[in-house]
Amino acid sequence: MNGSAIAASGLRKAYKDKVVLDGIDLNVRSGTIFALLGPNGAGKTTTVNVLTTLLTPDAGKVVVAGHDVVTETKAVRAAIGVTGQFASVDDLLTGEENLLLMADLLHLPKGRRIAGRLLDRFDLVEAASKPAASYSGGMRRKLDLAMTLVGNPQIIFLDEPTTGLDPRSRRTMWEIIRELVADGTTIFLTTQYLEEADQLADRIAVLDQGRLVAEGTADELKRQVPGSHVRLRFTSRHALDLAAQVLHASTRDDEELTLRVPGDGGVRSLRALLDRLDAHSVEVEELSVHTPDLDDVFLALTGHGNKEVSAR
């Protein structure tokens, strides 16, 4: 069992009379990807700022990499890396020079060796001597993440790491993130793409109006939302009529010759459904299972239904 990389209990933060975080509890296991989702003003950026020591909480206890964020700030900062939604590379420097600068700032020996290893890992060797200003958006994001890795952090906070990237560059970043976790790094991710959280995260938390309204795996969150159903299509009106008589809770579409049957889509329930139809000699032409996606979950939990939600 992995230990906790991040643990927060009763985390509160307010600005004057506006409560931004209202008693947040988090537990992020080491070597996993944890995604934080929520609409505008939910408190995600404030949460990240507290976890990365940029803000001091008003109440609660927060431990990151085994260190208290209030009393052991330096130790926390030594263990983490932070990559924002906008690449923080120096456009006037080359890719290699950006990495060497980070190594110098961290007082690391063998900076050139570290830079070479990261340039190779992120497929930036050919662009190493070119100014960062000439890099594409995807290359800049890769360089930015490489700079974060110079200090070999245990935990990386990624704030919207693929915003503005084309689909191919986004998937390349996903692969890099997965490789980091495979090597033992913990990723705390905020993202505006629900598909990204679905693809990457081991666990997802949904924050709304300063409170966590749900947490679990993507599948667990989807099961909390009604709407799972099986869609059956038939070749004739006669078969549709028979099936509708057998499956009383179904909803029919005469034009499409289909039935929509509530169900979780599990193997056992599908087998039982088909057995009932077989017992009445009803043949199904086509069967498909439909389950809610994270967009449905987000809409149900926060009242905001948008495939791209702000991670602010």
BATINU-719716 format. One line per 5 residues: number of its first residue (from 1); their letters; for each residue y, z, x of C-alpha. Coordinates in Angstrom, 1 decimal. Layout:
residues N
NUM) a) Y:Z:X  ...
***
This chain:
residues 312
1) mngsa) 0.0:0.0:0.0  3.4:-1.0:1.4  6.0:1.7:1.7  9.5:1.5:0.4  12.0:-0.6:2.2
6) iaasg) 14.8:0.3:-0.3  14.8:3.3:-2.6  17.7:4.3:-4.9  17.8:7.0:-7.5  20.6:7.8:-9.9
11) lrkay) 22.9:5.3:-8.2  26.4:5.5:-9.8  29.6:3.7:-9.0  32.9:3.6:-10.9  36.3:2.2:-10.3
16) kdkvv) 38.8:4.5:-12.0  37.5:4.7:-15.6  35.3:1.7:-15.4  31.6:2.5:-14.7  30.0:-0.4:-12.8
21) ldgid) 26.7:1.2:-12.0  25.4:3.8:-14.4  22.4:5.6:-12.9  20.4:2.8:-11.2  16.9:3.4:-9.9
26) lnvrs) 15.3:0.9:-7.5  12.2:0.8:-5.4  11.6:-2.2:-3.2  8.3:-2.3:-1.3  8.3:-3.4:2.3
31) gtifa) 7.3:-7.0:3.0  8.1:-8.3:-0.5  10.8:-10.3:-2.2  12.9:-8.4:-4.8  15.2:-10.4:-7.0
36) llgpn) 18.2:-8.9:-8.9  19.5:-10.9:-11.8  22.3:-10.4:-14.3  25.3:-11.9:-16.0  28.9:-11.8:-14.7
41) gagkt) 30.1:-8.2:-14.2  26.6:-6.7:-14.4  27.1:-4.9:-11.1  24.9:-6.9:-8.8  27.5:-7.4:-6.0
46) ttvnv) 28.4:-3.7:-6.2  24.7:-2.8:-5.9  24.3:-5.0:-2.8  27.5:-3.6:-1.3  26.2:0.0:-1.7
51) lttll) 22.8:-0.9:-0.3  24.4:-2.6:2.7  26.8:0.3:3.4  29.9:-1.6:2.4  30.6:0.8:-0.5
56) tpdag) 29.9:4.5:-0.8  28.2:5.5:-4.0  29.8:8.1:-6.3  26.4:9.7:-7.0  22.7:9.3:-6.4
61) kvvva) 20.7:8.9:-3.3  20.0:5.6:-1.5  17.6:5.1:1.4  17.4:1.8:3.2  14.8:1.3:6.0
66) ghdvv) 14.2:5.0:5.9  17.8:5.9:6.4  20.4:7.4:4.0  23.2:4.8:3.4  25.9:7.5:3.4
71) tetka) 24.9:9.8:6.3  23.1:7.2:8.5  25.3:4.2:8.1  24.8:2.9:11.7  21.0:3.1:11.5
76) vraai) 21.0:1.2:8.2  23.2:-1.5:9.6  20.9:-1.9:12.6  17.9:-2.5:10.3  19.4:-5.0:7.9
81) gvtgq) 20.8:-8.6:7.8  23.1:-10.0:5.2  23.6:-13.6:4.3  26.3:-14.4:1.7  26.5:-17.3:-0.7
86) fasvd) 28.9:-19.0:1.6  27.7:-19.8:5.1  29.7:-17.7:7.6  29.2:-20.0:10.6  32.1:-20.8:13.0
91) dlltg) 32.8:-24.5:12.4  34.4:-24.9:15.9  31.2:-23.8:17.7  28.0:-25.6:18.0  24.8:-24.4:16.3
96) eenll) 23.6:-22.9:19.6  27.0:-21.3:20.4  27.0:-19.6:16.9  23.6:-18.0:17.7  24.7:-17.0:21.2
101) lmadl) 27.8:-15.4:19.8  25.7:-13.3:17.5  23.4:-12.3:20.3  26.5:-11.2:22.4  28.0:-9.3:19.5
106) lhlpk) 24.7:-7.4:19.2  24.5:-6.9:23.0  21.1:-8.5:23.1  19.6:-9.6:26.4  18.0:-13.0:26.6
111) grria) 20.3:-14.5:24.0  19.6:-18.1:25.0  15.9:-17.5:24.5  16.5:-16.0:21.1  18.8:-18.9:20.2
116) grlld) 16.3:-21.5:21.3  13.5:-19.9:19.3  15.6:-19.8:16.1  16.9:-23.3:16.6  13.3:-24.5:16.8
121) rfdlv) 12.1:-22.4:13.8  14.9:-23.8:11.6  14.5:-27.4:12.8  18.0:-27.4:14.3  17.1:-28.4:17.9
126) eaask) 18.6:-31.9:17.6  21.8:-30.5:16.1  22.1:-27.6:18.5  24.9:-29.1:20.6  26.8:-30.5:17.6
131) paasy) 29.8:-28.6:16.0  28.7:-26.7:12.9  31.5:-28.5:11.1  29.4:-31.6:11.2  26.4:-29.9:9.6
136) sggmr) 25.2:-30.7:6.0  25.2:-27.9:3.4  21.4:-27.3:4.0  21.8:-27.2:7.8  24.7:-24.7:7.5
141) rkldl) 22.6:-22.5:5.3  19.7:-22.6:7.7  22.1:-21.8:10.6  23.6:-18.9:8.7  20.2:-17.5:8.0
146) amtlv) 19.2:-18.0:11.7  22.3:-16.0:12.7  21.2:-13.2:10.4  17.8:-13.2:12.2  19.2:-12.9:15.7
151) gnpqi) 19.0:-9.1:15.4  15.4:-9.3:14.0  16.3:-7.2:10.9  13.6:-5.4:8.8  15.4:-6.2:5.6
156) iflde) 17.5:-9.2:4.7  19.9:-9.3:1.7  20.3:-12.9:0.5  23.2:-13.4:-1.9  22.7:-16.7:-3.7
161) pttgl) 21.1:-18.4:-0.6  20.7:-21.9:-2.2  23.8:-22.3:-4.2  25.2:-25.8:-3.9  22.1:-27.2:-2.1
166) dprsr) 20.3:-30.3:-3.2  16.7:-29.7:-4.6  15.0:-30.7:-1.3  17.2:-28.4:0.8  16.6:-25.6:-1.7
171) rtmwe) 12.8:-25.9:-1.4  13.1:-25.9:2.3  15.0:-22.6:2.1  12.3:-21.3:-0.2  9.6:-22.1:2.4
176) iirel) 11.7:-20.3:5.1  12.1:-17.3:2.9  8.3:-17.2:2.2  7.6:-17.4:5.9  9.9:-14.5:6.7
181) vadgt) 8.1:-12.4:4.2  4.7:-13.4:5.5  5.9:-12.1:8.9  6.7:-8.7:7.3  10.4:-9.0:6.5
186) tiflt) 11.7:-7.6:3.2  14.0:-9.8:1.1  16.5:-8.5:-1.4  17.6:-11.6:-3.3  20.4:-12.3:-5.8
191) tqyle) 20.3:-15.8:-7.3  22.0:-17.8:-10.0  18.8:-19.9:-10.4  16.2:-18.3:-12.7  13.6:-20.8:-11.4
196) eadql) 14.3:-19.5:-7.9  13.5:-15.9:-8.9  10.4:-17.1:-10.8  9.2:-19.0:-7.7  9.9:-16.5:-5.0
201) adria) 10.2:-12.9:-6.3  7.3:-10.4:-6.3  9.4:-8.2:-8.6  12.5:-8.9:-10.6  15.1:-6.5:-12.0
206) vldqg) 17.6:-7.5:-14.7  20.9:-5.7:-14.5  23.3:-5.7:-17.5  26.5:-3.7:-17.9  25.6:-1.4:-15.0
211) rlvae) 22.1:-0.6:-16.1  18.7:-1.9:-15.4  17.4:-3.3:-18.6  14.0:-4.5:-17.3  12.0:-4.7:-14.1
216) gtade) 8.6:-6.2:-13.3  6.8:-9.3:-12.1  8.0:-12.6:-13.6  4.8:-12.7:-15.8  5.3:-9.1:-17.0
221) lkrqv) 8.9:-9.8:-18.0  7.9:-13.0:-19.8  5.3:-11.0:-21.8  8.0:-8.7:-23.1  9.6:-11.6:-25.0
226) pgshv) 8.1:-12.9:-28.2  7.5:-16.6:-28.5  4.2:-17.3:-26.8  2.2:-19.8:-28.8  -0.5:-22.4:-28.8
231) rlrft) 0.4:-25.9:-30.0  -2.5:-27.9:-31.6  -2.2:-31.6:-32.3  -4.6:-33.4:-34.7  -5.4:-37.1:-35.4
236) srhal) -5.1:-36.9:-39.2  -3.4:-35.1:-42.0  -6.8:-34.1:-43.3  -7.6:-32.3:-40.0  -4.2:-30.7:-40.0
241) dlaaq) -4.7:-29.4:-43.6  -8.0:-27.9:-42.7  -6.7:-26.2:-39.6  -3.7:-24.8:-41.5  -6.1:-23.3:-44.1
246) vlhas) -8.1:-21.7:-41.3  -5.1:-20.5:-39.2  -3.0:-18.7:-41.8  -0.3:-17.5:-39.3  0.4:-21.0:-38.0
251) trdde) 3.5:-23.2:-38.5  2.9:-26.8:-39.2  4.8:-30.0:-38.5  3.5:-32.8:-40.8  5.4:-35.5:-39.0
256) eltlr) 3.9:-34.6:-35.6  0.5:-33.5:-37.0  0.8:-30.3:-35.1  0.3:-26.6:-35.7  2.1:-23.8:-33.8
261) vpgdg) -0.1:-20.7:-33.5  1.2:-17.4:-32.2  -0.8:-16.1:-29.3  -0.7:-15.1:-25.6  -2.5:-18.2:-24.4
266) gvrsl) -5.2:-16.1:-22.6  -8.7:-17.5:-22.1  -10.2:-15.1:-24.5  -7.8:-15.8:-27.4  -8.0:-19.5:-26.8
271) ralld) -11.8:-19.4:-27.0  -11.6:-17.4:-30.2  -9.1:-19.9:-31.7  -11.3:-22.9:-30.9  -14.4:-21.1:-32.1
276) rldah) -12.7:-20.6:-35.5  -11.8:-24.2:-35.8  -15.4:-25.3:-34.7  -16.9:-23.1:-37.3  -15.0:-25.1:-39.9
281) sveve) -15.7:-28.5:-38.2  -12.0:-29.1:-37.3  -11.5:-31.2:-34.3  -8.4:-30.8:-32.1  -7.0:-33.8:-30.4
286) elsvh) -4.7:-32.0:-28.0  -4.0:-28.3:-27.1  -1.1:-26.9:-25.0  0.0:-23.3:-24.3  3.7:-22.4:-24.4
291) tpdld) 5.1:-19.2:-23.0  8.7:-17.9:-22.6  10.3:-18.7:-19.3  12.8:-16.5:-17.4  15.6:-18.1:-19.3
296) dvfla) 14.2:-16.8:-22.5  13.8:-13.3:-20.9  17.4:-13.4:-19.7  18.7:-14.4:-23.1  16.6:-11.7:-24.9
301) ltghg) 17.6:-8.9:-22.5  21.3:-9.7:-21.9  22.4:-12.1:-24.6  23.1:-14.7:-21.9  20.9:-17.8:-22.0
306) nkevs) 21.7:-20.1:-19.1  19.3:-21.5:-16.5  22.0:-20.9:-13.9  23.4:-17.4:-14.3  26.0:-15.9:-12.0
311) ar) 24.6:-13.4:-9.6  27.9:-11.6:-9.4
***
